[in-house]
Amino acid sequence: MSLEHLWAEGEVVTRWITFVRSSEDVLRCAAIEDMQEVLIESAAFARQGRLSDQDALSLAVLAREHDLRPVFVWDILMPEEVMSQVSKHLLELDLTAFSAIRVRDIGAAAWLEEYFPDKSIQLVLDDGNHNLEGLLGWCEIFGERLERIVLSNELPRQKLEEYCTKLPVKCEILGVGRIMLFYSPRPLLSKNFHSKEGESALWIESISASKESKEKPFPTIETMHGTMMFLHKDRFVLDRLDTLWEAGLHAVCIDLRHLSESSHAASDIQNLCARLQKGDTTIRADWPNATLAPFFKSNNSTAQFYRLKSKLHVLRDETCLAQLVAGQNGEYVAYFTLRPFSIEEVGSIVLPSGEEIPFPWESFQDTFGNTLKGCQAEQLVVTPWIKKACSGALLRAK
């Protein structure tokens, strides 16, 4: 399928994008016809960044010299104190060479609107942004400054096609790369490793495993920004993109950082893109790691939600008189009434476990200690203690 078919004449097309850490990476990317953009990570601003600020700026200049759009990656999540420090640091840098800034933190995106009004924003929304209404909301908030949205790996292809069609900005997905399972801003590895005297451990890699996970080897990285754990298999959807291109997908990220030497981030990018251009169907089989495409066909993660619902959910009908809201062992039980009823109607208490116990008392008391033979709706009443009674249980009619 030709790129001209996908985009209007004269529009810059970015089909593939990737991370770069070295001049060799930049030169490899510049030789790829369908790659016009590269992602550059400074260690101070990116979770997996390994470059000094100066090296990141130099790579941006080199990328521009080879007709590539350099994008500055600022993907750390920050509390207010850290945000203040990092943003001050960013103001000290000359980001003239960068075409856009990629952020994950919404606060950082809002800050960029004020302090870098000339830079386009790429918003990474791959975590907790699954519905179209929410995505449209971010598009409305950031308006014309928002150049692109990175969509979640948990969206199935049908949803991705819909979003690419309906969102007013360009969309990007991860085509191949690691799947992050866990992130914490805390340093969880360094206490188990000892650096040499005077040396700061800013990058630690290890393999994590547990009996609960059947000893599966989860790659784990700690940087100055926290600890990240990844699935032991790579996400791979490069062979399933045809309908997404047709729907208007703008870019696919090829993340080879974990397969490259530490000084590089895109060691084999040229060969991979050449095979993609030829329509090579053996790429997945040849991939050095096991691969999978979770959620891409369908996302059934909500299918088991019914199992999480309380067994009492279906019992909240016209026979439900009140809900137990509090209790003190050996002293009292408190109820919040749901409708008017008399004491003669009361039959039993149904516990969250489903067990039913008889109601043993012949009256209630209000909060002033007055005896009640009947209750009004939305009233707080109490009885003496009932064995096994607990919050959440339901008081039901006979």
C-alpha positions in Angstrom: 0.0 0.0 0.0 1.5 3.4 -1.0 1.9 6.2 1.5 0.4 8.6 -1.0 -2.8 6.5 -0.7 -2.8 7.0 3.1 -2.1 10.7 3.4 -2.9 13.8 1.4 -0.3 15.1 -1.1 2.3 17.3 0.5 1.8 16.0 4.1 4.9 14.7 5.8 4.5 11.0 6.5 6.0 9.3 9.5 5.4 5.6 9.2 8.1 4.2 11.5 9.7 5.9 14.5 12.3 4.6 17.0 14.7 5.6 19.8 18.3 6.7 19.1 21.2 6.9 21.5 24.2 7.3 19.1 25.2 9.0 15.8 25.2 5.5 14.3 21.6 5.1 15.2 20.8 8.4 13.6 22.6 7.5 10.4 20.7 4.1 10.2 17.4 5.9 10.6 18.2 8.5 8.0 18.8 5.7 5.5 15.2 4.4 6.0 12.7 5.9 3.5 9.6 5.6 5.7 11.2 7.0 8.8 11.2 10.8 9.3 11.3 11.0 13.1 13.5 9.8 16.0 13.0 9.8 19.8 15.9 11.1 21.9 16.1 10.4 25.7 18.2 12.4 28.1 18.8 10.6 31.4 17.5 13.6 33.4 14.1 13.6 31.7 13.3 10.1 30.4 12.7 6.9 32.4 15.0 4.9 30.3 17.3 7.7 29.2 21.0 7.1 29.1 22.3 10.3 27.4 23.7 13.4 29.0 21.9 16.6 28.1 24.7 17.7 25.8 24.7 14.4 23.9 20.9 14.5 23.5 21.2 18.0 22.1 24.0 17.0 19.7 22.0 14.0 18.4 19.1 16.4 17.7 21.3 18.6 15.6 22.7 15.6 13.8 19.1 14.3 13.1 18.1 17.6 11.6 21.2 17.6 9.4 19.9 14.2 8.0 16.3 15.4 7.5 14.9 13.7 10.6 12.5 15.2 13.1 14.1 14.9 16.6 11.6 14.5 19.4 12.6 15.3 23.0 11.3 12.6 25.4 10.2 13.8 28.8 8.2 10.8 30.0 8.8 10.7 33.8 5.9 11.1 36.2 6.6 13.8 38.8 5.3 15.0 42.1 5.2 18.8 42.4 8.6 19.2 44.0 10.3 17.1 41.3 8.3 18.8 38.6 9.6 22.2 39.9 13.2 21.0 39.8 13.0 19.3 36.4 11.1 22.1 34.7 13.7 24.6 35.9 16.4 22.3 34.4 14.5 22.1 31.1 14.4 25.9 30.8 18.2 26.0 31.0 18.5 23.8 27.8 18.5 25.0 24.3 15.8 22.8 22.7 15.8 24.7 19.4 16.8 21.7 17.4 13.9 19.6 18.6 10.6 19.5 16.6 8.4 18.3 19.4 8.4 17.2 23.1 6.9 13.9 24.1 5.3 13.8 27.6 3.4 11.3 29.8 2.6 13.6 32.7 -0.4 15.8 32.0 1.0 18.5 34.3 4.2 18.5 32.2 2.1 19.0 29.1 0.2 21.9 30.6 3.6 23.4 31.7 4.9 23.1 28.1 1.9 25.1 26.8 3.1 28.1 28.9 6.8 27.9 28.7 7.5 26.3 25.3 4.6 27.6 23.1 6.6 27.0 19.9 7.0 23.2 20.5 4.4 20.7 19.5 3.3 18.2 22.1 3.1 14.4 21.8 1.1 12.9 24.6 1.8 9.4 25.7 -1.6 8.0 26.8 -0.8 4.3 27.0 -1.9 3.9 30.6 -5.5 4.4 31.8 -6.8 6.2 28.7 -9.0 3.6 27.0 -12.2 5.4 26.1 -12.8 7.8 23.2 -14.5 10.4 25.3 -11.5 10.8 27.5 -9.1 11.0 24.6 -11.3 13.6 22.9 -11.2 15.6 26.1 -7.4 15.8 26.0 -7.5 16.8 22.4 -9.9 19.6 23.3 -7.7 20.8 26.3 -4.5 21.0 24.3 -5.9 22.0 21.0 -3.6 22.7 18.1 -0.5 22.2 20.3 -1.3 18.5 20.5 0.5 16.9 17.5 0.0 13.2 18.3 -1.4 10.8 20.8 0.3 7.5 21.7 -2.5 5.0 22.2 -2.7 2.2 24.8 -1.3 -1.2 24.1 -4.5 -2.6 25.7 -6.8 -1.4 23.0 -7.9 -4.1 20.5 -7.5 -3.5 16.8 -11.2 -2.6 16.3 -10.9 0.2 18.9 -7.6 1.4 17.4 -9.2 1.7 14.0 -12.2 3.6 15.4 -9.9 6.0 17.4 -7.7 6.7 14.4 -10.8 7.6 12.4 -12.5 9.8 15.1 -9.7 11.5 16.9 -8.7 15.0 15.5 -5.0 14.3 16.0 -2.5 11.8 14.6 -2.2 8.5 16.4 0.7 6.2 17.2 1.0 2.7 18.6 3.8 0.4 19.7 4.5 -2.0 16.9 7.2 -4.0 18.6 9.0 -3.7 22.0 8.8 -4.5 25.6 5.6 -4.5 27.6 5.9 -2.8 31.0 4.2 -4.7 33.8 5.1 -2.5 36.7 6.6 0.9 37.5 7.5 2.4 40.8 9.4 5.7 41.4 11.2 3.9 44.2 14.7 2.3 43.8 13.9 -1.4 44.4 17.1 -2.9 43.0 19.9 -0.8 44.2 19.7 -1.9 47.9 20.6 -5.4 46.6 23.6 -4.2 44.6 26.7 -2.4 45.8 28.3 0.2 43.6 32.0 0.9 43.8 33.1 3.7 46.1 32.3 7.0 44.6 30.2 5.5 41.8 26.6 6.2 41.4 24.4 3.4 40.2 22.1 5.2 37.7 21.2 2.1 35.7 20.8 -1.4 37.0 19.4 -4.4 35.0 18.4 -7.7 36.5 16.0 -10.6 36.0 13.2 -10.9 38.5 11.3 -14.2 39.2 9.1 -15.6 41.9 7.3 -18.9 42.7 4.0 -17.1 42.2 4.9 -16.4 38.5 6.3 -19.9 38.1 9.8 -18.5 37.9 9.2 -16.6 34.7 12.2 -14.3 34.0 10.9 -10.7 34.1 13.5 -8.2 32.9 13.8 -5.4 35.5 15.5 -2.0 35.3 16.3 0.6 37.9 17.3 4.1 36.8 17.4 7.4 38.6 13.7 7.7 38.0 12.6 4.4 39.6 12.1 0.8 38.8 10.5 -0.9 35.8 9.5 -4.5 35.3 8.8 -5.9 31.9 7.0 -9.0 30.5 9.4 -11.7 29.4 7.8 -11.6 25.9 7.8 -8.7 23.4 4.7 -7.1 22.0 4.7 -7.7 18.2 2.0 -6.4 15.9 4.1 -5.4 12.9 2.4 -8.1 10.8 -1.2 -6.9 11.6 -1.2 -3.2 10.6 -2.9 -3.1 7.2 -6.4 -2.1 8.4 -4.8 0.4 10.8 -2.9 2.2 8.0 -6.2 2.4 6.1 -7.9 3.8 9.2 -5.4 6.6 9.3 -2.8 5.4 11.8 0.1 7.9 11.5 3.1 6.2 13.1 4.3 2.9 14.6 7.1 2.8 17.1 9.8 0.2 16.8 11.5 -0.1 20.1 14.8 -2.0 19.9 16.4 -0.5 23.0 16.5 -3.8 24.9 18.0 -5.6 21.8 20.7 -3.1 21.2 24.1 -2.5 22.9 23.9 0.0 25.7 25.5 2.8 23.7 22.9 2.3 20.9 19.1 2.0 20.8 18.4 1.0 17.2 21.1 -1.4 16.2 19.2 -3.5 13.7 16.6 -0.9 12.6 17.7 -0.8 9.0 17.5 -4.5 8.4 14.1 -4.7 10.1 12.6 -1.9 8.1 13.9 -3.3 4.9 12.2 -6.6 5.6 9.0 -4.8 6.5 9.1 -2.9 3.2 9.5 -6.1 1.3 6.5 -7.7 3.2 8.7 -10.4 4.8 6.3 -12.6 6.7 9.1 -14.4 8.7 10.1 -11.5 10.9 8.0 -12.7 13.9 9.4 -16.2 13.6 13.0 -14.8 13.5 12.5 -12.4 16.4 15.1 -13.0 19.1 12.5 -13.0 22.0 9.2 -14.8 22.3 6.4 -12.5 21.1 2.7 -12.0 21.6 0.0 -9.4 20.9 -2.1 -9.1 24.1 -5.4 -7.4 23.7 -4.9 -6.8 20.0 -7.5 -9.2 18.8 -9.9 -8.5 21.7 -9.8 -7.2 25.2 -11.8 -9.5 27.4 -10.4 -8.3 30.7 -13.9 -7.3 31.8 -15.4 -10.7 31.1 -14.8 -11.9 34.7 -16.0 -8.7 36.5 -19.3 -10.5 37.4 -17.2 -12.8 39.7 -16.0 -9.8 41.6 -19.5 -8.6 42.4 -20.9 -9.3 45.9 -23.3 -12.2 46.1 -25.7 -9.7 47.6 -26.0 -7.6 44.4 -28.9 -9.6 43.1 -30.7 -9.5 46.5 -31.1 -5.7 46.5 -34.8 -5.9 45.4 -38.2 -5.1 47.0 -37.5 -7.7 49.8 -34.4 -5.8 50.9 -35.2 -3.7 54.0 -31.9 -2.3 55.2 -28.1 -2.6 54.9 -25.8 -3.2 57.9 -23.4 -0.3 58.0 -21.5 -0.8 61.3 -21.1 -2.9 64.3 -19.2 -3.4 67.6 -18.6 -7.0 68.6 -20.7 -7.8 71.6 -22.4 -4.4 71.7 -24.5 -3.3 68.7 -25.3 -3.5 65.0 -26.2 -0.4 63.0 -28.5 -0.4 59.9 -29.4 2.1 57.2 -33.0 1.5 56.1 -33.8 1.4 52.4 -37.6 1.5 52.6 -40.4 1.8 55.3 -41.1 -1.5 57.1 -42.5 -2.9 60.4 -40.6 -5.2 62.7 -43.1 -8.0 61.8 -41.7 -8.0 58.2 -38.1 -8.7 59.2 -37.0 -12.2 58.4 -33.2 -12.6 58.2 -29.8 -11.2 57.6 -27.9 -12.3 54.5 -24.1 -12.0 54.9 -21.7 -11.1 52.0 -20.7 -14.7 51.9 -24.3 -15.7 51.0 -25.0 -17.3 54.4 -28.4 -16.4 55.9 -29.0 -16.0 59.6 -32.3 -15.4 61.4 -33.0 -11.9 62.8 -33.4 -12.5 66.6 -34.8 -9.2 67.9 -38.3 -7.8 68.2 -37.5 -4.1 67.9 -35.0 -1.5 66.9 -33.7 1.7 68.5 -33.1 5.0 66.9 -30.0 7.0 67.5 -31.6 8.6 70.6 -32.3 5.2 72.2 -36.1 5.2 71.5 -37.6 1.8 70.9 -39.1 1.4 67.4 -41.6 -1.2 66.1 -41.3 0.2 62.6 -38.8 2.2 60.5 -38.9 4.9 57.9 -36.8 5.0 54.7 -33.2 6.3 55.0 -33.1 6.0 58.8 -30.2 5.0 60.9 -31.3 2.3 63.5 -29.5 -0.1 65.9 -30.1 -3.4 67.6 -28.0 -5.4 70.1 -25.1 -7.4 68.7 -25.9 -10.3 66.4 -23.2 -13.0 66.0 -21.6 -13.0 62.5 -23.2 -9.7 61.6 -20.9 -7.5 59.5 -20.9 -4.3 57.3 -22.4 -4.9 53.9 -24.9 -7.6 55.0 -28.6 -7.1 54.0 -31.6 -7.2 56.2 -34.4 -8.9 54.3 -38.1 -9.4 54.6 -39.7 -12.8 55.5 
